[in-house]
């Protein structure tokens, strides 16, 4: 591997803005906002949506079909 071509891998604190859940991971992302956890400085990355708040993962997913596309599809491909 070539030296000095890879981005720096650092500790990051991810925060879900809608639920407030926080988790520590590592990433190449860096932000000016920092927080110290257990003596280690972490960049704070705020996410608008994560698996903690996304409807698919929380089971609150709704299907919005204002133009009747799903009904047309079901009629077109109905068996019988």
N, C-alpha and C positions, 0 to 999 in steps of 0.2 A: 504494500500500500504506500501511496505517496504521503509523506509527512505534511502536517499542517493544512490539509484540505478539508478535513471533516469539522463540522460545527461542534462547539463545546457542549457536552452532555452534562446537565446540571439538575439539581433537585427543584421541583416545581410543586406548588400547592394549587390544585384545581378547585374552584368554587362554583357550584351551580347557583346562578343568580335567582332562580325561581324557588328552589327548595332550601338553599343555604347549606346543603351538604358539602363537606370539604374532604378531599383526599390528597395524599402526598404521593407523588410519582416522580419520574425523571423524564426530562424532555430537552430538546434543543431550543425550545422557546424561551425567550427572556422578556421580562416586562420591567418597567421602572418601579412598579409597586413591589415591595419586598416585605417578607415577614420572617422572623426568626422563630424556629421551632427546634427545641432541644439543642440550642446552640448552633444550629445550621441555618444559614440564610437561604430562603426559598423565594423564587419569583412567584407572584400570585397571578394566576390566569383565571379570569372570570368567564364562565360559559353561560350562554343564554339557555341552553338546553343540554341535558346529558341523559344517560340511561336512567338516572334517578327521577327525571321529570318528563321524559319523552312518552307520549301516549302509547306507543307500541309496547314499551317495556313495562308501563304501569298498568296496562289492561284497560285504560280509559279511551281507547282509540275509537273514533267515530268516523263513519264514512259519509262524506258530504257529496251528494250527487244532485245538483240543482237542475241539471238538464235532462235527467232521465236516461243517461247513458247505460247505466247498469241494467235497468229494466229492458231497454232495447236489446242489449247483448243477450240477456237471459231469454227473451222471446225469440230472437234469431237462432240461438243455438239450443233451444229446448228440445228434448227428445220426446218423441211420442206423437 
